[in-house]
Amino acid sequence: MSRDLLFEIGVEEIPSTALYGAIGQLAAKAAAALKGARLGYEDLNAYGAPRRLVLRVTGLAERADDLSERVKGPSVSAAYDADGNPTKAGEGFARSRGVESADLETVEENGNAYVYAAIERAGLPAAEVLPGLLAELAAAIDWPKSMRWGSGEVRFSRPVRRLVALFGDDVVPVEYAGLTAGRVTSGHRFLADDVEIASASEYDEAAQAGRFVYDQAKRAHILRDGIEAAAAGVDGRAVVPEKTFAEVVNLVEWPTVVVGHFDAAFLEVPREVLETAMESHQRYFPVESADGELTNAFIVVHNGDPERNDVITAGHERVIRARLADAAFFYREDLKAPLEAAVPRLETIVFQEKLGTLGAKAARMEALAEKLARIADVDADAEAEAVRAAHLAKADLVSHAVVEFPSLQGVMGRYYALATGESPAVAEAIVEHYRPRYAGDDLPASIAGQLVSVADKLDTMVGIFAAGMPPTGSQDPYALRRGALGILGIITAAGLRLTLTDSIAAALEGYAGVIPGLDVEGTGSAVQDFVVGRLEGVLKDRGHAFDTVAAVLAVVSDDPADALARCEALTAFRSQETALEDLSVAFARAQNLRDPALGTETDPDIMGPEEAALAKALDLAENDVAAAVAARDYAAALAALAALRGPIDVFFAGVLVMAEDEALRANRLRLLNRFVAPFLGFADLGRLAV
């Protein structure tokens, strides 16, 4: 026999992001709790709306399954003393399993004797189990921020105002937060009264009567259709950022979609400003025309009475008019002075108390961008663009628009740079230098943007390490891990030829005199280890085996782009059927015997035919490998190295390396040293797991 279960926690409005997390927790914890209680069911789902968390279970068993199991305990010698009396270990085991010591069984296993507890428990009725189980579920939800209310001690995201718990037609008397569950749920705050629910299976009918949509997926579907239809009604298409949309889904219980309009004169303001004002501040959705131009229409999702749409729309139009008027004023005020004029004002903003002002950081970025351009050997135009962009990159942070809309940093800098005569390349580099902002974000497309982005991130990283505040564990307040990944993404994807040692050293030069007693060598080493650690993860995430990554980084960890190219070549080479064996066996046999202290100069006059053949093969391979490595044609380099398998096999078959004659032995070891050298010029193949 089974029945449906409904559990609803009625609350004041829960923040959107927290609600998504709570829904997932409720489903997972409920499934685990029912399993632990041995209560079977057909299906289980959790839902959420701003004023309620809902658990629905269909086909929940009316009685828990009986428990019948035998649990292994300690050995007989540990469970009983010499006189056969239970020891503390034996008594403790019996007590932990709810049986008497006298009821423990002895079982022989592989020559040893152990005690077992036979546990038989009848399943309890679900009606007895559910009150405590559901109360514990409510208490188990972990909130990012929680609160207490009234005189109680219970903590929840928002005050709990009502509980509903039904098992079939019967009320489950759950007690939580000073409340006892019943069968009456709260209707929509403005559109409906409280609703009595006859049974758990009739919750959908109660939700319809109460004018609320408890299923977040259904609300999302209603909203997408409504937004699309509303935009089509004004011959446009809605701009719907997923983050804003997801938030709006959890702001309404009975969603209604309307279209408002603002004065078309505001369209003179940059689109990003208007969209930010609408989306971030008001959770409106902008509307663009078929050709992608922003229009003066916007879409509102509200939770009010659909019969009052005209009044509600007019109210939102008044709100957005004021918002956009402020935005337009800020933009026009900023345009009254060139972007260059804002640079000195950066000295009034502290970047980090140990590292000086934002003005000082901008100056370091400018100098570092120039040094990086020369390390990467970019052309003079790109270098000049990068230096100018670095000079202006942070200037918009003191603009009225960015103070009001912080997410537009860089974007407004681009507009202001263009408005005051800066080149398009410089303006674009200003906005690009913040990229990538998060995993999967676009990388800077221009060389100038790449250089300024690396300069910004590397200056922060080196400065924070120099100040003795590197990331620890999960703590990374300056987002240095994200910065390192951004630098690596730019270097490896764009092919910017930057080495870590030179780049970090250049960044450290900017802190001379800033940090007293700066340990340049120690800080540089720590920063490089930190970045290489991230590089190792990046290479593994791209599908390269751990030993491939280890072999390559042992040789070229200083050059991320080169390391990636070598990993790609070695991974492709390893996919060939016998390639890895040819490569690693040839290397390993020589590596195990060589003596690096002897050098590589050999005497051909005392070589036998096998030695001479190997020396001749090395003459060809060394040239081929060197040329291929210089051209970064690593597939060709690996092919040339693998071709040495034959000559080295013949050498070992016909030559006793550790000959009694000291001159012969030394000459042969030098030949092996010479053999190993081109392999180590590509990667430390001894680290490969064959």
Secondary structure as GFF3:
##gff-version 3
##sequence-region A 1 690
A	DSSP	beta_strand	2	11	.	.	.	ID=ss1
A	DSSP	alpha_helix	16	36	.	.	.	ID=ss2
A	DSSP	beta_strand	43	49	.	.	.	ID=ss3
A	DSSP	beta_strand	52	61	.	.	.	ID=ss4
A	DSSP	beta_strand	67	75	.	.	.	ID=ss5
A	DSSP	alpha_helix	76	79	.	.	.	ID=ss6
A	DSSP	alpha_helix	88	96	.	.	.	ID=ss7
A	DSSP	three_ten_helix	101	103	.	.	.	ID=ss8
A	DSSP	beta_strand	105	109	.	.	.	ID=ss9
A	DSSP	beta_strand	112	121	.	.	.	ID=ss10
A	DSSP	alpha_helix	126	140	.	.	.	ID=ss11
A	DSSP	beta_strand	160	167	.	.	.	ID=ss12
A	DSSP	beta_strand	170	171	.	.	.	ID=ss13
A	DSSP	beta_strand	175	176	.	.	.	ID=ss14
A	DSSP	beta_strand	179	180	.	.	.	ID=ss15
A	DSSP	beta_strand	184	185	.	.	.	ID=ss16
A	DSSP	beta_strand	195	196	.	.	.	ID=ss17
A	DSSP	three_ten_helix	200	202	.	.	.	ID=ss18
A	DSSP	alpha_helix	203	210	.	.	.	ID=ss19
A	DSSP	alpha_helix	216	233	.	.	.	ID=ss20
A	DSSP	beta_strand	237	238	.	.	.	ID=ss21
A	DSSP	alpha_helix	242	249	.	.	.	ID=ss22
A	DSSP	beta_strand	256	261	.	.	.	ID=ss23
A	DSSP	three_ten_helix	264	268	.	.	.	ID=ss24
A	DSSP	alpha_helix	271	276	.	.	.	ID=ss25
A	DSSP	pi_helix	277	281	.	.	.	ID=ss26
A	DSSP	alpha_helix	282	282	.	.	.	ID=ss27
A	DSSP	beta_strand	285	288	.	.	.	ID=ss28
A	DSSP	beta_strand	294	302	.	.	.	ID=ss29
A	DSSP	three_ten_helix	306	308	.	.	.	ID=ss30
A	DSSP	alpha_helix	309	334	.	.	.	ID=ss31
A	DSSP	three_ten_helix	339	348	.	.	.	ID=ss32
A	DSSP	beta_strand	350	352	.	.	.	ID=ss33
A	DSSP	beta_strand	356	357	.	.	.	ID=ss34
A	DSSP	alpha_helix	358	376	.	.	.	ID=ss35
A	DSSP	alpha_helix	380	392	.	.	.	ID=ss36
A	DSSP	three_ten_helix	395	398	.	.	.	ID=ss37
A	DSSP	alpha_helix	400	404	.	.	.	ID=ss38
A	DSSP	three_ten_helix	406	408	.	.	.	ID=ss39
A	DSSP	alpha_helix	411	419	.	.	.	ID=ss40
A	DSSP	alpha_helix	424	432	.	.	.	ID=ss41
A	DSSP	alpha_helix	447	466	.	.	.	ID=ss42
A	DSSP	alpha_helix	480	494	.	.	.	ID=ss43
A	DSSP	alpha_helix	500	509	.	.	.	ID=ss44
A	DSSP	alpha_helix	520	541	.	.	.	ID=ss45
A	DSSP	alpha_helix	546	556	.	.	.	ID=ss46
A	DSSP	alpha_helix	560	574	.	.	.	ID=ss47
A	DSSP	alpha_helix	579	593	.	.	.	ID=ss48
A	DSSP	three_ten_helix	596	598	.	.	.	ID=ss49
A	DSSP	three_ten_helix	604	606	.	.	.	ID=ss50
A	DSSP	alpha_helix	609	630	.	.	.	ID=ss51
A	DSSP	alpha_helix	634	642	.	.	.	ID=ss52
A	DSSP	alpha_helix	645	654	.	.	.	ID=ss53
A	DSSP	alpha_helix	662	682	.	.	.	ID=ss54
A	DSSP	three_ten_helix	685	687	.	.	.	ID=ss55
###
